[in-house]
Amino acid sequence: MGEIVRQEFAIDGMSCQGCVRGVTGALGKVAGVKSVDVSLERSGATVEFDAASVQPAAIVAAIVAAGFEARPR
Ligand SMILES: [Cu+2]
């Protein structure tokens, strides 16, 4: 188990709580992600993850695969 990192990601394209649930569910399936807080108001997500097992690019990719644009903030 590596260092737990907390990082903000900007997400474009979320318009309702269904989108928030979609992103939350997608991130919850990424191995190494410890916690997810997706906010419609902030158009983003705060993600805590194990830096030894997941890279920020994989978190971005999971959000994109769910149908949204994302980038580290
Ligand atoms: Cu929606």
PDB file of the backbone (N, CA, C, O) and the ligand in Angstrom, with CONECT records:
HET     CU  A 101       1
ATOM      1  N   MET A   1       0.848  -1.185   0.000  1.00  0.00           N
ATOM      2  CA  MET A   1       0.000   0.000   0.000  1.00  0.00           C
ATOM      3  C   MET A   1       0.886   1.239   0.000  1.00  0.00           C
ATOM      4  O   MET A   1       1.801   1.369   0.813  1.00  0.00           O
ATOM      5  N   GLY A   2       0.594   2.146  -0.932  1.00  0.00           N
ATOM      6  CA  GLY A   2       1.415   3.344  -1.073  1.00  0.00           C
ATOM      7  C   GLY A   2       0.806   4.545  -0.383  1.00  0.00           C
ATOM      8  O   GLY A   2      -0.089   4.428   0.455  1.00  0.00           O
ATOM      9  N   GLU A   3       1.304   5.669  -0.751  1.00  0.00           N
ATOM     10  CA  GLU A   3       0.837   6.926  -0.188  1.00  0.00           C
ATOM     11  C   GLU A   3      -0.573   7.248  -0.696  1.00  0.00           C
ATOM     12  O   GLU A   3      -0.862   7.097  -1.883  1.00  0.00           O
ATOM     13  N   ILE A   4      -1.442   7.691   0.214  1.00  0.00           N
ATOM     14  CA  ILE A   4      -2.783   8.109  -0.194  1.00  0.00           C
ATOM     15  C   ILE A   4      -2.721   9.583  -0.588  1.00  0.00           C
ATOM     16  O   ILE A   4      -2.324  10.442   0.199  1.00  0.00           O
ATOM     17  N   VAL A   5      -3.121   9.845  -1.812  1.00  0.00           N
ATOM     18  CA  VAL A   5      -3.084  11.193  -2.372  1.00  0.00           C
ATOM     19  C   VAL A   5      -4.509  11.686  -2.554  1.00  0.00           C
ATOM     20  O   VAL A   5      -5.393  10.926  -2.948  1.00  0.00           O
ATOM     21  N   ARG A   6      -4.727  12.958  -2.265  1.00  0.00           N
ATOM     22  CA  ARG A   6      -6.031  13.577  -2.523  1.00  0.00           C
ATOM     23  C   ARG A   6      -5.849  14.578  -3.656  1.00  0.00           C
ATOM     24  O   ARG A   6      -4.999  15.465  -3.586  1.00  0.00           O
ATOM     25  N   GLN A   7      -6.652  14.426  -4.693  1.00  0.00           N
ATOM     26  CA  GLN A   7      -6.527  15.324  -5.843  1.00  0.00           C
ATOM     27  C   GLN A   7      -7.891  15.759  -6.344  1.00  0.00           C
ATOM     28  O   GLN A   7      -8.865  15.008  -6.292  1.00  0.00           O
ATOM     29  N   GLU A   8      -7.936  16.995  -6.830  1.00  0.00           N
ATOM     30  CA  GLU A   8      -9.146  17.554  -7.441  1.00  0.00           C
ATOM     31  C   GLU A   8      -9.096  17.337  -8.949  1.00  0.00           C
ATOM     32  O   GLU A   8      -8.048  17.467  -9.581  1.00  0.00           O
ATOM     33  N   PHE A   9     -10.248  17.005  -9.501  1.00  0.00           N
ATOM     34  CA  PHE A   9     -10.372  16.890 -10.956  1.00  0.00           C
ATOM     35  C   PHE A   9     -11.521  17.789 -11.398  1.00  0.00           C
ATOM     36  O   PHE A   9     -12.581  17.808 -10.773  1.00  0.00           O
ATOM     37  N   ALA A  10     -11.301  18.533 -12.480  1.00  0.00           N
ATOM     38  CA  ALA A  10     -12.379  19.304 -13.106  1.00  0.00           C
ATOM     39  C   ALA A  10     -13.115  18.378 -14.063  1.00  0.00           C
ATOM     40  O   ALA A  10     -12.492  17.617 -14.804  1.00  0.00           O
ATOM     41  N   ILE A  11     -14.443  18.445 -14.046  1.00  0.00           N
ATOM     42  CA  ILE A  11     -15.263  17.591 -14.912  1.00  0.00           C
ATOM     43  C   ILE A  11     -16.249  18.472 -15.666  1.00  0.00           C
ATOM     44  O   ILE A  11     -16.981  19.258 -15.065  1.00  0.00           O
ATOM     45  N   ASP A  12     -16.259  18.336 -16.977  1.00  0.00           N
ATOM     46  CA  ASP A  12     -17.212  19.054 -17.820  1.00  0.00           C
ATOM     47  C   ASP A  12     -18.283  18.095 -18.301  1.00  0.00           C
ATOM     48  O   ASP A  12     -18.002  16.937 -18.609  1.00  0.00           O
ATOM     49  N   GLY A  13     -19.518  18.587 -18.365  1.00  0.00           N
ATOM     50  CA  GLY A  13     -20.599  17.812 -18.970  1.00  0.00           C
ATOM     51  C   GLY A  13     -21.607  17.248 -17.984  1.00  0.00           C
ATOM     52  O   GLY A  13     -22.597  16.644 -18.399  1.00  0.00           O
ATOM     53  N   MET A  14     -21.377  17.432 -16.674  1.00  0.00           N
ATOM     54  CA  MET A  14     -22.366  16.950 -15.700  1.00  0.00           C
ATOM     55  C   MET A  14     -23.499  17.964 -15.604  1.00  0.00           C
ATOM     56  O   MET A  14     -23.262  19.163 -15.452  1.00  0.00           O
ATOM     57  N   SER A  15     -24.746  17.467 -15.694  1.00  0.00           N
ATOM     58  CA  SER A  15     -25.882  18.388 -15.667  1.00  0.00           C
ATOM     59  C   SER A  15     -26.912  18.062 -14.597  1.00  0.00           C
ATOM     60  O   SER A  15     -27.823  18.857 -14.364  1.00  0.00           O
ATOM     61  N   CYS A  16     -26.792  16.928 -13.950  1.00  0.00           N
ATOM     62  CA  CYS A  16     -27.791  16.562 -12.938  1.00  0.00           C
ATOM     63  C   CYS A  16     -27.179  15.554 -11.968  1.00  0.00           C
ATOM     64  O   CYS A  16     -26.036  15.123 -12.124  1.00  0.00           O
ATOM     65  N   GLN A  17     -27.991  15.186 -10.946  1.00  0.00           N
ATOM     66  CA  GLN A  17     -27.475  14.245  -9.948  1.00  0.00           C
ATOM     67  C   GLN A  17     -27.261  12.851 -10.538  1.00  0.00           C
ATOM     68  O   GLN A  17     -26.489  12.056 -10.002  1.00  0.00           O
ATOM     69  N   GLY A  18     -27.952  12.556 -11.650  1.00  0.00           N
ATOM     70  CA  GLY A  18     -27.697  11.284 -12.326  1.00  0.00           C
ATOM     71  C   GLY A  18     -26.271  11.227 -12.861  1.00  0.00           C
ATOM     72  O   GLY A  18     -25.609  10.193 -12.785  1.00  0.00           O
ATOM     73  N   CYS A  19     -25.808  12.351 -13.404  1.00  0.00           N
ATOM     74  CA  CYS A  19     -24.419  12.432 -13.870  1.00  0.00           C
ATOM     75  C   CYS A  19     -23.462  12.225 -12.699  1.00  0.00           C
ATOM     76  O   CYS A  19     -22.465  11.512 -12.814  1.00  0.00           O
ATOM     77  N   VAL A  20     -23.783  12.860 -11.574  1.00  0.00           N
ATOM     78  CA  VAL A  20     -22.934  12.735 -10.379  1.00  0.00           C
ATOM     79  C   VAL A  20     -22.850  11.265  -9.957  1.00  0.00           C
ATOM     80  O   VAL A  20     -21.775  10.764  -9.625  1.00  0.00           O
ATOM     81  N   ARG A  21     -24.003  10.581  -9.976  1.00  0.00           N
ATOM     82  CA  ARG A  21     -24.003   9.163  -9.598  1.00  0.00           C
ATOM     83  C   ARG A  21     -23.202   8.333 -10.592  1.00  0.00           C
ATOM     84  O   ARG A  21     -22.496   7.399 -10.213  1.00  0.00           O
ATOM     85  N   GLY A  22     -23.322   8.692 -11.885  1.00  0.00           N
ATOM     86  CA  GLY A  22     -22.578   7.962 -12.898  1.00  0.00           C
ATOM     87  C   GLY A  22     -21.078   8.076 -12.704  1.00  0.00           C
ATOM     88  O   GLY A  22     -20.351   7.085 -12.781  1.00  0.00           O
ATOM     89  N   VAL A  23     -20.622   9.298 -12.451  1.00  0.00           N
ATOM     90  CA  VAL A  23     -19.180   9.506 -12.246  1.00  0.00           C
ATOM     91  C   VAL A  23     -18.739   8.827 -10.951  1.00  0.00           C
ATOM     92  O   VAL A  23     -17.686   8.191 -10.901  1.00  0.00           O
ATOM     93  N   THR A  24     -19.555   8.968  -9.904  1.00  0.00           N
ATOM     94  CA  THR A  24     -19.207   8.359  -8.618  1.00  0.00           C
ATOM     95  C   THR A  24     -19.064   6.843  -8.765  1.00  0.00           C
ATOM     96  O   THR A  24     -18.125   6.242  -8.243  1.00  0.00           O
ATOM     97  N   GLY A  25     -20.018   6.236  -9.487  1.00  0.00           N
ATOM     98  CA  GLY A  25     -19.966   4.787  -9.677  1.00  0.00           C
ATOM     99  C   GLY A  25     -18.761   4.362 -10.491  1.00  0.00           C
ATOM    100  O   GLY A  25     -18.114   3.360 -10.185  1.00  0.00           O
ATOM    101  N   ALA A  26     -18.458   5.142 -11.546  1.00  0.00           N
ATOM    102  CA  ALA A  26     -17.313   4.798 -12.400  1.00  0.00           C
ATOM    103  C   ALA A  26     -16.010   4.875 -11.613  1.00  0.00           C
ATOM    104  O   ALA A  26     -15.143   4.012 -11.751  1.00  0.00           O
ATOM    105  N   LEU A  27     -15.875   5.903 -10.794  1.00  0.00           N
ATOM    106  CA  LEU A  27     -14.635   6.060 -10.030  1.00  0.00           C
ATOM    107  C   LEU A  27     -14.518   5.012  -8.932  1.00  0.00           C
ATOM    108  O   LEU A  27     -13.417   4.586  -8.582  1.00  0.00           O
ATOM    109  N   GLY A  28     -15.662   4.601  -8.392  1.00  0.00           N
ATOM    110  CA  GLY A  28     -15.654   3.592  -7.340  1.00  0.00           C
ATOM    111  C   GLY A  28     -15.150   2.243  -7.820  1.00  0.00           C
ATOM    112  O   GLY A  28     -14.736   1.406  -7.018  1.00  0.00           O
ATOM    113  N   LYS A  29     -15.184   2.032  -9.144  1.00  0.00           N
ATOM    114  CA  LYS A  29     -14.723   0.755  -9.693  1.00  0.00           C
ATOM    115  C   LYS A  29     -13.240   0.762 -10.023  1.00  0.00           C
ATOM    116  O   LYS A  29     -12.685  -0.274 -10.391  1.00  0.00           O
ATOM    117  N   VAL A  30     -12.586   1.917  -9.896  1.00  0.00           N
ATOM    118  CA  VAL A  30     -11.155   1.995 -10.228  1.00  0.00           C
ATOM    119  C   VAL A  30     -10.343   1.465  -9.048  1.00  0.00           C
ATOM    120  O   VAL A  30     -10.426   1.989  -7.937  1.00  0.00           O
ATOM    121  N   ALA A  31      -9.564   0.428  -9.304  1.00  0.00           N
ATOM    122  CA  ALA A  31      -8.748  -0.151  -8.237  1.00  0.00           C
ATOM    123  C   ALA A  31      -7.774   0.896  -7.706  1.00  0.00           C
ATOM    124  O   ALA A  31      -7.097   1.575  -8.478  1.00  0.00           O
ATOM    125  N   GLY A  32      -7.709   1.019  -6.384  1.00  0.00           N
ATOM    126  CA  GLY A  32      -6.794   1.969  -5.767  1.00  0.00           C
ATOM    127  C   GLY A  32      -7.466   3.255  -5.325  1.00  0.00           C
ATOM    128  O   GLY A  32      -6.894   4.026  -4.554  1.00  0.00           O
ATOM    129  N   VAL A  33      -8.695   3.493  -5.817  1.00  0.00           N
ATOM    130  CA  VAL A  33      -9.437   4.682  -5.386  1.00  0.00           C
ATOM    131  C   VAL A  33     -10.047   4.398  -4.019  1.00  0.00           C
ATOM    132  O   VAL A  33     -10.726   3.390  -3.825  1.00  0.00           O
ATOM    133  N   LYS A  34      -9.796   5.300  -3.076  1.00  0.00           N
ATOM    134  CA  LYS A  34     -10.235   5.091  -1.692  1.00  0.00           C
ATOM    135  C   LYS A  34     -11.504   5.855  -1.368  1.00  0.00           C
ATOM    136  O   LYS A  34     -12.348   5.359  -0.622  1.00  0.00           O
ATOM    137  N   SER A  35     -11.655   7.052  -1.915  1.00  0.00           N
ATOM    138  CA  SER A  35     -12.879   7.807  -1.676  1.00  0.00           C
ATOM    139  C   SER A  35     -13.120   8.767  -2.826  1.00  0.00           C
ATOM    140  O   SER A  35     -12.191   9.216  -3.497  1.00  0.00           O
ATOM    141  N   VAL A  36     -14.392   9.069  -3.034  1.00  0.00           N
ATOM    142  CA  VAL A  36     -14.814   9.909  -4.158  1.00  0.00           C
ATOM    143  C   VAL A  36     -15.869  10.876  -3.663  1.00  0.00           C
ATOM    144  O   VAL A  36     -16.827  10.476  -3.001  1.00  0.00           O
ATOM    145  N   ASP A  37     -15.694  12.152  -3.984  1.00  0.00           N
ATOM    146  CA  ASP A  37     -16.711  13.160  -3.673  1.00  0.00           C
ATOM    147  C   ASP A  37     -16.935  13.970  -4.945  1.00  0.00           C
ATOM    148  O   ASP A  37     -16.144  14.855  -5.272  1.00  0.00           O
ATOM    149  N   VAL A  38     -18.005  13.668  -5.654  1.00  0.00           N
ATOM    150  CA  VAL A  38     -18.307  14.337  -6.915  1.00  0.00           C
ATOM    151  C   VAL A  38     -19.309  15.450  -6.646  1.00  0.00           C
ATOM    152  O   VAL A  38     -20.313  15.234  -5.967  1.00  0.00           O
ATOM    153  N   SER A  39     -19.039  16.639  -7.176  1.00  0.00           N
ATOM    154  CA  SER A  39     -19.894  17.796  -6.927  1.00  0.00           C
ATOM    155  C   SER A  39     -20.360  18.420  -8.237  1.00  0.00           C
ATOM    156  O   SER A  39     -19.553  18.828  -9.071  1.00  0.00           O
ATOM    157  N   LEU A  40     -21.674  18.486  -8.399  1.00  0.00           N
ATOM    158  CA  LEU A  40     -22.258  19.169  -9.557  1.00  0.00           C
ATOM    159  C   LEU A  40     -21.961  20.669  -9.475  1.00  0.00           C
ATOM    160  O   LEU A  40     -21.643  21.299 -10.484  1.00  0.00           O
ATOM    161  N   GLU A  41     -22.066  21.235  -8.267  1.00  0.00           N
ATOM    162  CA  GLU A  41     -21.865  22.669  -8.079  1.00  0.00           C
ATOM    163  C   GLU A  41     -20.445  23.095  -8.429  1.00  0.00           C
ATOM    164  O   GLU A  41     -20.236  24.160  -9.010  1.00  0.00           O
ATOM    165  N   ARG A  42     -19.476  22.264  -8.075  1.00  0.00           N
ATOM    166  CA  ARG A  42     -18.067  22.593  -8.342  1.00  0.00           C
ATOM    167  C   ARG A  42     -17.599  22.057  -9.691  1.00  0.00           C
ATOM    168  O   ARG A  42     -16.451  22.274 -10.079  1.00  0.00           O
ATOM    169  N   SER A  43     -18.471  21.362 -10.402  1.00  0.00           N
ATOM    170  CA  SER A  43     -18.085  20.732 -11.678  1.00  0.00           C
ATOM    171  C   SER A  43     -16.777  19.971 -11.517  1.00  0.00           C
ATOM    172  O   SER A  43     -15.838  20.134 -12.296  1.00  0.00           O
ATOM    173  N   GLY A  44     -16.744  19.152 -10.502  1.00  0.00           N
ATOM    174  CA  GLY A  44     -15.500  18.437 -10.261  1.00  0.00           C
ATOM    175  C   GLY A  44     -15.652  17.317  -9.263  1.00  0.00           C
ATOM    176  O   GLY A  44     -16.745  17.001  -8.793  1.00  0.00           O
ATOM    177  N   ALA A  45     -14.514  16.730  -8.958  1.00  0.00           N
ATOM    178  CA  ALA A  45     -14.481  15.630  -8.000  1.00  0.00           C
ATOM    179  C   ALA A  45     -13.217  15.718  -7.165  1.00  0.00           C
ATOM    180  O   ALA A  45     -12.149  16.092  -7.650  1.00  0.00           O
ATOM    181  N   THR A  46     -13.366  15.365  -5.905  1.00  0.00           N
ATOM    182  CA  THR A  46     -12.214  15.171  -5.036  1.00  0.00           C
ATOM    183  C   THR A  46     -12.046  13.670  -4.880  1.00  0.00           C
ATOM    184  O   THR A  46     -12.973  12.973  -4.468  1.00  0.00           O
ATOM    185  N   VAL A  47     -10.857  13.173  -5.210  1.00  0.00           N
ATOM    186  CA  VAL A  47     -10.614  11.732  -5.194  1.00  0.00           C
ATOM    187  C   VAL A  47      -9.392  11.449  -4.326  1.00  0.00           C
ATOM    188  O   VAL A  47      -8.347  12.083  -4.474  1.00  0.00           O
ATOM    189  N   GLU A  48      -9.541  10.496  -3.428  1.00  0.00           N
ATOM    190  CA  GLU A  48      -8.401  10.006  -2.656  1.00  0.00           C
ATOM    191  C   GLU A  48      -8.021   8.645  -3.214  1.00  0.00           C
ATOM    192  O   GLU A  48      -8.867   7.766  -3.379  1.00  0.00           O
ATOM    193  N   PHE A  49      -6.738   8.484  -3.500  1.00  0.00           N
ATOM    194  CA  PHE A  49      -6.320   7.225  -4.116  1.00  0.00           C
ATOM    195  C   PHE A  49      -4.928   6.841  -3.656  1.00  0.00           C
ATOM    196  O   PHE A  49      -4.134   7.662  -3.198  1.00  0.00           O
ATOM    197  N   ASP A  50      -4.672   5.546  -3.803  1.00  0.00           N
ATOM    198  CA  ASP A  50      -3.369   4.980  -3.459  1.00  0.00           C
ATOM    199  C   ASP A  50      -2.425   5.219  -4.638  1.00  0.00           C
ATOM    200  O   ASP A  50      -2.580   4.618  -5.701  1.00  0.00           O
ATOM    201  N   ALA A  51      -1.454   6.096  -4.438  1.00  0.00           N
ATOM    202  CA  ALA A  51      -0.574   6.502  -5.538  1.00  0.00           C
ATOM    203  C   ALA A  51       0.257   5.339  -6.076  1.00  0.00           C
ATOM    204  O   ALA A  51       0.783   5.415  -7.186  1.00  0.00           O
ATOM    205  N   ALA A  52       0.377   4.269  -5.301  1.00  0.00           N
ATOM    206  CA  ALA A  52       1.154   3.117  -5.758  1.00  0.00           C
ATOM    207  C   ALA A  52       0.365   2.244  -6.729  1.00  0.00           C
ATOM    208  O   ALA A  52       0.953   1.459  -7.473  1.00  0.00           O
ATOM    209  N   SER A  53      -0.968   2.376  -6.728  1.00  0.00           N
ATOM    210  CA  SER A  53      -1.754   1.467  -7.560  1.00  0.00           C
ATOM    211  C   SER A  53      -2.593   2.157  -8.625  1.00  0.00           C
ATOM    212  O   SER A  53      -3.147   1.482  -9.493  1.00  0.00           O
ATOM    213  N   VAL A  54      -2.702   3.476  -8.587  1.00  0.00           N
ATOM    214  CA  VAL A  54      -3.464   4.166  -9.634  1.00  0.00           C
ATOM    215  C   VAL A  54      -2.852   5.537  -9.903  1.00  0.00           C
ATOM    216  O   VAL A  54      -2.424   6.236  -8.985  1.00  0.00           O
ATOM    217  N   GLN A  55      -2.820   5.903 -11.180  1.00  0.00           N
ATOM    218  CA  GLN A  55      -2.301   7.197 -11.599  1.00  0.00           C
ATOM    219  C   GLN A  55      -3.470   8.138 -11.913  1.00  0.00           C
ATOM    220  O   GLN A  55      -4.556   7.680 -12.268  1.00  0.00           O
ATOM    221  N   PRO A  56      -3.247   9.453 -11.781  1.00  0.00           N
ATOM    222  CA  PRO A  56      -4.306  10.407 -12.135  1.00  0.00           C
ATOM    223  C   PRO A  56      -4.854  10.191 -13.542  1.00  0.00           C
ATOM    224  O   PRO A  56      -6.047  10.385 -13.776  1.00  0.00           O
ATOM    225  N   ALA A  57      -4.002   9.796 -14.474  1.00  0.00           N
ATOM    226  CA  ALA A  57      -4.480   9.584 -15.852  1.00  0.00           C
ATOM    227  C   ALA A  57      -5.537   8.486 -15.917  1.00  0.00           C
ATOM    228  O   ALA A  57      -6.447   8.557 -16.743  1.00  0.00           O
ATOM    229  N   ALA A  58      -5.431   7.483 -15.067  1.00  0.00           N
ATOM    230  CA  ALA A  58      -6.425   6.406 -15.057  1.00  0.00           C
ATOM    231  C   ALA A  58      -7.742   6.903 -14.476  1.00  0.00           C
ATOM    232  O   ALA A  58      -8.811   6.437 -14.871  1.00  0.00           O
ATOM    233  N   ILE A  59      -7.671   7.836 -13.549  1.00  0.00           N
ATOM    234  CA  ILE A  59      -8.890   8.423 -12.985  1.00  0.00           C
ATOM    235  C   ILE A  59      -9.583   9.276 -14.042  1.00  0.00           C
ATOM    236  O   ILE A  59     -10.801   9.208 -14.204  1.00  0.00           O
ATOM    237  N   VAL A  60      -8.796  10.082 -14.761  1.00  0.00           N
ATOM    238  CA  VAL A  60      -9.345  10.860 -15.874  1.00  0.00           C
ATOM    239  C   VAL A  60      -9.980   9.922 -16.903  1.00  0.00           C
ATOM    240  O   VAL A  60     -11.080  10.189 -17.387  1.00  0.00           O
ATOM    241  N   ALA A  61      -9.300   8.836 -17.234  1.00  0.00           N
ATOM    242  CA  ALA A  61      -9.807   7.903 -18.248  1.00  0.00           C
ATOM    243  C   ALA A  61     -11.132   7.289 -17.823  1.00  0.00           C
ATOM    244  O   ALA A  61     -12.011   7.078 -18.658  1.00  0.00           O
ATOM    245  N   ALA A  62     -11.286   7.002 -16.540  1.00  0.00           N
ATOM    246  CA  ALA A  62     -12.540   6.417 -16.054  1.00  0.00           C
ATOM    247  C   ALA A  62     -13.683   7.414 -16.184  1.00  0.00           C
ATOM    248  O   ALA A  62     -14.807   7.034 -16.512  1.00  0.00           O
ATOM    249  N   ILE A  63     -13.401   8.688 -15.927  1.00  0.00           N
ATOM    250  CA  ILE A  63     -14.437   9.721 -16.056  1.00  0.00           C
ATOM    251  C   ILE A  63     -14.818   9.898 -17.524  1.00  0.00           C
ATOM    252  O   ILE A  63     -15.994  10.029 -17.863  1.00  0.00           O
ATOM    253  N   VAL A  64     -13.800   9.899 -18.391  1.00  0.00           N
ATOM    254  CA  VAL A  64     -14.060  10.025 -19.829  1.00  0.00           C
ATOM    255  C   VAL A  64     -14.872   8.833 -20.334  1.00  0.00           C
ATOM    256  O   VAL A  64     -15.786   8.998 -21.142  1.00  0.00           O
ATOM    257  N   ALA A  65     -14.539   7.636 -19.856  1.00  0.00           N
ATOM    258  CA  ALA A  65     -15.270   6.430 -20.269  1.00  0.00           C
ATOM    259  C   ALA A  65     -16.739   6.494 -19.838  1.00  0.00           C
ATOM    260  O   ALA A  65     -17.605   5.890 -20.470  1.00  0.00           O
ATOM    261  N   ALA A  66     -17.008   7.230 -18.757  1.00  0.00           N
ATOM    262  CA  ALA A  66     -18.392   7.399 -18.293  1.00  0.00           C
ATOM    263  C   ALA A  66     -19.133   8.457 -19.100  1.00  0.00           C
ATOM    264  O   ALA A  66     -20.339   8.641 -18.929  1.00  0.00           O
ATOM    265  N   GLY A  67     -18.411   9.158 -19.986  1.00  0.00           N
ATOM    266  CA  GLY A  67     -19.080  10.092 -20.885  1.00  0.00           C
ATOM    267  C   GLY A  67     -18.855  11.565 -20.620  1.00  0.00           C
ATOM    268  O   GLY A  67     -19.603  12.411 -21.112  1.00  0.00           O
ATOM    269  N   PHE A  68     -17.814  11.881 -19.835  1.00  0.00           N
ATOM    270  CA  PHE A  68     -17.564  13.281 -19.476  1.00  0.00           C
ATOM    271  C   PHE A  68     -16.127  13.672 -19.810  1.00  0.00           C
ATOM    272  O   PHE A  68     -15.271  12.819 -20.045  1.00  0.00           O
ATOM    273  N   GLU A  69     -15.889  14.969 -19.825  1.00  0.00           N
ATOM    274  CA  GLU A  69     -14.526  15.469 -19.992  1.00  0.00           C
ATOM    275  C   GLU A  69     -13.938  15.702 -18.602  1.00  0.00           C
ATOM    276  O   GLU A  69     -14.639  16.142 -17.691  1.00  0.00           O
ATOM    277  N   ALA A  70     -12.654  15.407 -18.447  1.00  0.00           N
ATOM    278  CA  ALA A  70     -12.035  15.592 -17.135  1.00  0.00           C
ATOM    279  C   ALA A  70     -10.568  15.924 -17.275  1.00  0.00           C
ATOM    280  O   ALA A  70      -9.921  15.579 -18.264  1.00  0.00           O
ATOM    281  N   ARG A  71     -10.060  16.601 -16.262  1.00  0.00           N
ATOM    282  CA  ARG A  71      -8.627  16.894 -16.185  1.00  0.00           C
ATOM    283  C   ARG A  71      -8.280  17.166 -14.713  1.00  0.00           C
ATOM    284  O   ARG A  71      -9.130  17.609 -13.940  1.00  0.00           O
ATOM    285  N   PRO A  72      -7.037  16.898 -14.343  1.00  0.00           N
ATOM    286  CA  PRO A  72      -6.616  17.250 -12.977  1.00  0.00           C
ATOM    287  C   PRO A  72      -6.705  18.763 -12.775  1.00  0.00           C
ATOM    288  O   PRO A  72      -6.415  19.524 -13.698  1.00  0.00           O
ATOM    289  N   ARG A  73      -7.098  19.203 -11.595  1.00  0.00           N
ATOM    290  CA  ARG A  73      -7.248  20.633 -11.315  1.00  0.00           C
ATOM    291  C   ARG A  73      -6.148  21.093 -10.372  1.00  0.00           C
ATOM    292  O   ARG A  73      -6.095  22.268 -10.011  1.00  0.00           O
TER     293      ARG A  73
HETATM  294 CU    CU A 101     -27.191  14.064 -15.663  1.00  0.00          CU2+
END
